[in-house]
Amino acid sequence: MEEGNSFRMSGLKILVVRFSAMGDIVLTSPVVRLLKIQLNAEVHFFTKDIFGDLWKENPYLSKIWTINKDLKEVISALKKEKFDAVIDLHSNLRTLRLRFYLWGIPFYHCKKGSLPRWFYVQTGFKPLLQKHIVTRYLETLRSFPVIYDGKGLDFFVSDKETKLQLKPYIVMVLGAAHFTKRIPFEKWKQIISSFHSYSLVLIGGKDDVNLGKALEGSFENRVINRCGETDVLASALLIKNAELVITGDTGMMHIAAALRKPVVSIWGGTIPEFGWLPFYPEGMNRNKTIQVENLSCRPCSRFGRLECPKKHFRCMNEISASSVYEQGQILLKHNYS
């Protein structure tokens, strides 16, 4: 529910809230940019500690607020800021509590469209799901005199981060938060075999180290494993200097789009229609989507699962490695980098 739109519209101090996850936070970046550039607002962002670095080099933010577990870690300090408005792009129980703590400040809530996605998962009936989550975030600003500028996402990373002295190369993103978004080892081997004339860099978190090592060992001198070795900014720099990014439905997929990189996105238990496709500036589409069509058990959840509920994992095991290669070649021939 929106309330209070009678305050001044210049020189505002605005708190934007999104606690997780990586990709969702990157997708909020147009909101921050519009508030800063078009309203000259003092924009603060509130998230979890582990995601604070996503905003580290963003010039549109005045301050980043983070918590480890509980709102009470910063509530007293937030109250002292006397915000003119709060843009709630998470809309969950935690932000409901935040509204209680900051009672009296106008809150503007994102309508995330969770019900249609849940209904689709439960029934298989496909309602109108084409609205991108970025569009939903931007709709939260409808009480403000801002207009989407068509410039897509923002992600800022400087060359101060460790640069890989290797070009040209393709980045392959191994990590994903949920099992049903992860590309299996054998499928990665097929994909890597297809790109036999390219240097390949693997990125991921600590949970992906063994997978990265196994793939590196299977393709000596052609695959460089950086899983568990790079933080989010260093991984982003690897993406920034890559010719192509091959990834599942991950936060790094959205960072790649923010950096205007060509992406082959591979979809397992989730589907693009849920509104999380790579989001590029208007008139630009550098994504090629790969998925197993007409699989009755897809999508099996809105966000991903810890295991395949059918135990066969066909949504990933039946991905065509040759299709990944063909679509990647189309993007590489455009020479976007």
PAKOLBA-167914 format. One line per 5 residues: number of its first residue (from 1); their letters; for each residue x, y, z of C-alpha. Coordinates in nm, 4 decimals, decimal comma. Layout:
BEGIN
NUM	a	X:Y:Z  ...
//
This chain:
BEGIN
1	meegn	0,0000:0,0000:0,0000  0,1293:0,3410:-0,0959  0,0798:0,6371:0,1272  0,1830:0,9960:0,1502  0,2738:1,1610:-0,1791
6	sfrms	0,2359:1,5233:-0,0754  0,5947:1,5843:0,0368  0,8433:1,7859:-0,1662  0,9891:1,6131:-0,4716  1,3383:1,7630:-0,4725
11	glkil	1,6167:1,7112:-0,2238  1,4503:1,4005:-0,0844  1,6309:1,1507:0,1350  1,5112:0,8065:0,0268  1,5869:0,4591:0,1615
16	vvrfs	1,5665:0,1763:-0,0954  1,5343:-0,1722:0,0544  1,6163:-0,5111:-0,0925  1,7831:-0,7659:0,1364  1,8549:-1,0490:-0,1099
21	amgdi	1,9485:-1,2173:-0,3364  2,2378:-1,1060:-0,5549  2,0483:-1,0988:-0,8825  1,7413:-0,9311:-0,7349  1,9588:-0,6591:-0,5853
26	vltsp	2,1338:-0,5896:-0,9160  1,7903:-0,5647:-1,0778  1,6995:-0,2773:-0,8425  1,9769:-0,0568:-0,9832  1,7556:0,1415:-1,2263
31	vvrll	1,5421:0,2554:-0,9305  1,8480:0,3953:-0,7547  1,9704:0,5681:-1,0712  1,6361:0,7341:-1,1493  1,5896:0,8625:-0,7949
36	kiqln	1,9368:1,0142:-0,7973  1,9470:1,1593:-1,1479  1,5878:1,2680:-1,1995  1,4992:1,3764:-0,8436  1,8460:1,4660:-0,7200
41	aevhf	1,7567:1,2584:-0,4152  1,9979:1,1462:-0,1480  1,9621:0,7722:-0,1948  2,0520:0,5134:0,0683  2,0316:0,1364:0,0168
46	ftkdi	1,9530:-0,1236:0,2838  2,0575:-0,4873:0,2352  2,2357:-0,7794:0,4024  2,6063:-0,7655:0,4897  2,6997:-1,0259:0,2293
51	fgdlw	2,5573:-0,8113:-0,0528  2,6956:-0,4725:0,0485  2,9858:-0,4943:-0,1979  2,7405:-0,4997:-0,4887  2,6981:-0,1256:-0,4321
56	kenpy	3,0577:-0,0491:-0,3371  3,1402:0,1565:-0,6484  2,7924:0,2826:-0,7391  2,8065:0,6651:-0,7727  2,4318:0,7115:-0,7276
61	lskiw	2,4271:0,5999:-0,3640  2,5054:0,8218:-0,0667  2,5163:0,5410:0,1885  2,4850:0,1630:0,2161  2,3163:0,0149:0,5234
66	tinkd	2,3628:-0,3543:0,6027  2,2611:-0,6047:0,8651  2,3841:-0,9493:0,9512  2,0612:-1,0954:1,0911  1,8333:-0,8486:1,2643
71	lkevi	1,6875:-0,5071:1,1863  1,7629:-0,3965:1,5413  2,1323:-0,3786:1,4453  2,0654:-0,0482:1,2652  1,7146:0,0696:1,3547
76	salkk	1,8249:0,3410:1,5951  2,0621:0,4846:1,3358  1,8006:0,4625:1,0595  1,5508:0,6579:1,2676  1,8005:0,9391:1,3078
81	ekfda	1,8302:0,9757:0,9282  1,4709:1,1064:0,9046  1,4029:0,9616:0,5613  1,1338:1,1225:0,3471  1,0336:0,7901:0,1922
86	vidlh	1,1162:0,4199:0,1897  1,1055:0,2219:-0,1367  1,0427:-0,1382:-0,0328  1,1486:-0,3664:-0,3180  1,1399:-0,6811:-0,1062
91	snlrt	0,7892:-0,6718:0,0405  0,8258:-0,9478:0,2987  0,7791:-0,9887:0,6740  1,1124:-0,8234:0,7484  1,0192:-0,5088:0,5578
96	lrlrf	0,6788:-0,5137:0,7286  0,8680:-0,4992:1,0587  1,0831:-0,2208:0,9174  0,7709:-0,0221:0,8406  0,6582:-0,0633:1,2008
101	ylwgi	0,9963:0,0581:1,3299  0,9926:0,3567:1,0917  0,6280:0,4357:1,1457  0,5232:0,7682:0,9982  0,7573:0,7542:0,6996
106	pfyhc	0,5764:0,6940:0,3657  0,6435:0,3406:0,2381  0,6122:0,2388:-0,1261  0,5850:-0,1370:-0,1789  0,6730:-0,3432:-0,4837
111	kkgsl	0,4018:-0,5761:-0,6097  0,6218:-0,8694:-0,7036  0,3606:-1,0835:-0,8782  0,4331:-1,3860:-0,6595  0,0786:-1,5251:-0,6759
116	prwfy	0,0729:-1,5864:-1,0549  0,4113:-1,7587:-1,0326  0,2935:-1,9793:-0,7445  -0,0269:-2,0593:-0,9339  0,1710:-2,1608:-1,2421
121	vqtgf	0,3977:-2,3917:-1,0403  0,0989:-2,5555:-0,8711  -0,1337:-2,5931:-1,1687  0,0727:-2,5619:-1,4865  -0,1661:-2,2927:-1,6059
126	kpllq	0,0351:-2,0142:-1,7646  -0,1076:-1,6720:-1,6784  0,0342:-1,3455:-1,8070  0,3860:-1,3623:-1,6646  0,5772:-1,1576:-1,9184
131	khivt	0,6265:-0,8494:-1,6961  0,9931:-0,8295:-1,5964  1,0747:-0,7843:-1,2282  1,2595:-0,4619:-1,3184  0,9312:-0,3274:-1,4552
136	rylet	0,7637:-0,4168:-1,1267  1,0378:-0,2384:-0,9330  0,9968:0,0703:-1,1509  0,6193:0,0677:-1,0971  0,6912:0,1218:-0,7277
141	lrsfp	0,8030:0,4748:-0,8260  0,4745:0,5689:-0,9924  0,3998:0,8292:-0,7220  0,7271:1,0052:-0,8056  0,7897:1,2258:-1,1125
146	viydg	1,0431:0,9907:-1,2721  1,0437:0,8228:-1,6122  1,2427:0,5123:-1,7002  1,5388:0,6256:-1,9094  1,5805:0,3015:-2,1038
151	kgldf	1,9392:0,2556:-1,9871  1,9038:-0,0894:-1,8335  2,0906:-0,2040:-1,5240  2,3973:-0,0571:-1,3553  2,6950:-0,2387:-1,2143
156	fvsdk	3,0193:-0,0585:-1,1447  3,3531:-0,2349:-1,1131  3,6920:-0,0740:-1,1609  4,0094:-0,2211:-1,3016  4,1574:-0,1961:-0,9520
161	etklq	4,0311:-0,5502:-0,9101  4,2635:-0,8315:-1,0165  4,2619:-0,8559:-1,3951  4,3174:-1,1814:-1,5796  4,5923:-1,1416:-1,8372
166	lkpyi	4,4180:-1,3553:-2,0918  4,2161:-1,2616:-2,3987  3,9921:-1,3544:-2,5608  3,8116:-1,5809:-2,3171  3,4626:-1,7020:-2,2242
171	vmvlg	3,3341:-1,7015:-1,8673  3,1296:-1,9966:-1,7445  2,9374:-1,9448:-1,4216  2,9247:-2,2683:-1,2221  2,7586:-2,1459:-0,9048
176	aahft	2,3878:-2,1064:-0,8323  2,1943:-2,0749:-0,5092  1,9704:-2,3766:-0,5771  2,0396:-2,7243:-0,7112  1,7755:-2,7011:-0,9841
181	kripf	1,9522:-2,3966:-1,1296  2,2932:-2,5646:-1,1421  2,4323:-2,7096:-1,4603  2,5605:-3,0660:-1,3894  2,9224:-3,1731:-1,4270
186	ekwkq	2,8632:-3,3940:-1,7325  2,6676:-3,1183:-1,9046  2,9466:-2,8704:-1,8405  3,1932:-3,1191:-1,9925  2,9820:-3,1386:-2,3074
191	iissf	2,9562:-2,7597:-2,3295  3,3289:-2,7074:-2,2706  3,4115:-2,9706:-2,5341  3,2010:-2,7761:-2,7843  3,4006:-2,4559:-2,7306
196	hsysl	3,7263:-2,6324:-2,8114  3,8993:-2,3313:-2,9673  3,8444:-2,0886:-2,6790  4,0065:-2,0240:-2,3420  3,7475:-2,0710:-2,0695
201	vligg	3,7364:-1,9196:-1,7206  3,5216:-2,0814:-1,4519  3,3792:-1,8698:-1,1700  3,1756:-1,9648:-0,8663  3,1781:-1,9703:-0,4897
206	kddvn	3,3465:-2,1956:-0,2361  3,0814:-2,4631:-0,2918  3,1896:-2,4854:-0,6548  3,5636:-2,5355:-0,5977  3,5626:-2,9135:-0,6444
211	lgkal	3,3465:-2,8906:-0,9552  3,5799:-2,6286:-1,0967  3,8881:-2,8372:-1,0204  3,7346:-3,1445:-1,1812  3,6513:-2,9546:-1,4987
216	egsfe	3,9919:-2,7873:-1,5082  4,1576:-3,1276:-1,4730  3,9499:-3,2679:-1,7563  4,0602:-2,9944:-1,9978  4,4235:-2,9150:-1,9275
221	nrvin	4,5683:-2,5871:-2,0546  4,2317:-2,4589:-2,1774  4,0204:-2,4151:-1,8650  4,1147:-2,1792:-1,5829  3,9347:-2,2424:-1,2558
226	rcget	3,8700:-1,9340:-1,0410  3,5932:-2,0816:-0,8265  3,6313:-1,9827:-0,4617  3,9227:-1,7496:-0,5469  3,7388:-1,4314:-0,6440
231	dvlas	3,4882:-1,2131:-0,4611  3,1888:-1,0659:-0,6406  3,3777:-0,7616:-0,7729  3,6714:-0,9649:-0,9020  3,4288:-1,2080:-1,0661
236	allik	3,2457:-0,9121:-1,2200  3,5727:-0,7856:-1,3665  3,6340:-1,1253:-1,5236  3,2891:-1,0969:-1,6789  3,3504:-0,7381:-1,7882
241	naelv	3,6537:-0,8432:-1,9930  3,5035:-1,1636:-2,1353  3,3792:-1,2174:-2,4902  3,0802:-1,4224:-2,3744  2,9170:-1,5466:-2,0524
246	itgdt	2,7517:-1,8878:-2,0218  2,5450:-1,9235:-1,7073  2,2389:-2,0672:-1,5431  1,9703:-1,8511:-1,3842  2,2125:-1,6776:-1,1466
251	gmmhi	2,3017:-1,3420:-0,9965  2,6099:-1,3308:-1,2190  2,3793:-1,3546:-1,5191  2,2288:-1,0208:-1,4163  2,5704:-0,8669:-1,3516
256	aaalr	2,6692:-0,9742:-1,7034  2,3620:-0,8002:-1,8461  2,4390:-0,4889:-1,6398  2,7855:-0,4888:-1,7975  2,6267:-0,5254:-2,1453
261	kpvvs	2,7914:-0,8621:-2,2063  2,6443:-1,1261:-2,4388  2,4923:-1,4124:-2,2396  2,3821:-1,7661:-2,3102  2,1407:-1,8320:-2,0248
266	iwggt	2,0541:-2,1932:-1,9411  1,7279:-2,2542:-1,7547  1,6471:-2,5630:-1,5490  1,3784:-2,5724:-1,2806  1,2871:-2,2062:-1,3251
271	ipefg	1,1560:-2,0388:-1,6408  1,2254:-1,7046:-1,8129  0,8546:-1,6157:-1,8057  0,8808:-1,5575:-1,4312  1,0374:-1,2207:-1,5142
276	wlpfy	1,4098:-1,2701:-1,4535  1,5559:-1,2711:-1,8024  1,8799:-1,0737:-1,8503  1,7690:-0,7105:-1,8660  1,9448:-0,4896:-2,1200
281	pegmn	1,8952:-0,1260:-2,2242  1,6081:-0,0561:-2,4618  1,6828:-0,1753:-2,8135  1,9542:-0,4162:-2,6963  1,9171:-0,7908:-2,6497
286	rnkti	2,2387:-0,9859:-2,6072  2,0810:-1,2921:-2,4442  2,0195:-1,6314:-2,5989  1,7930:-1,8536:-2,3891  1,8464:-2,2302:-2,3724
291	qvenl	1,5861:-2,4545:-2,2079  1,4132:-2,7906:-2,2469  1,0782:-2,7092:-2,4033  0,7475:-2,8810:-2,3235  0,8706:-3,0537:-2,0103
296	scrpc	0,5607:-3,0980:-1,7951  0,7428:-3,0745:-1,4606  0,8871:-2,7306:-1,5391  0,8807:-2,5049:-1,3503  0,9105:-2,7059:-1,0301
301	srfgr	0,9348:-2,3945:-0,8104  0,9453:-2,0169:-0,8263  1,3054:-1,9806:-0,7099  1,4709:-2,3214:-0,7310  1,4890:-2,6368:-0,5184
306	lecpk	1,7526:-2,8267:-0,3232  1,6874:-3,1352:-0,5363  1,4891:-3,2446:-0,8387  1,1446:-3,3467:-0,7088  1,1147:-3,6043:-0,9903
311	khfrc	1,4701:-3,7355:-0,9346  1,5522:-3,7311:-1,3091  1,6650:-3,3676:-1,3478  1,5681:-3,3759:-1,7135  1,5434:-2,9961:-1,7300
316	mneis	1,9240:-2,9785:-1,7101  2,0345:-3,3240:-1,8226  1,8542:-3,2833:-2,1550  1,9970:-2,9396:-2,2337  2,1581:-2,9491:-2,5778
321	assvy	2,5275:-2,8634:-2,5542  2,5331:-2,8129:-2,9311  2,2553:-2,5524:-2,8975  2,4583:-2,3714:-2,6329  2,7538:-2,3668:-2,8716
326	eqgqi	2,5465:-2,2539:-3,1708  2,3837:-1,9677:-2,9810  2,7174:-1,8716:-2,8323  2,8684:-1,8559:-3,1804  2,5920:-1,6242:-3,2974
331	llkhn	2,6715:-1,3851:-3,0122  3,0481:-1,4103:-3,0611  3,0192:-1,3246:-3,4306  2,8551:-0,9940:-3,3391  3,1774:-0,8962:-3,1578
336	ys	2,9953:-0,7131:-2,8751  3,2990:-0,6863:-2,6479
//
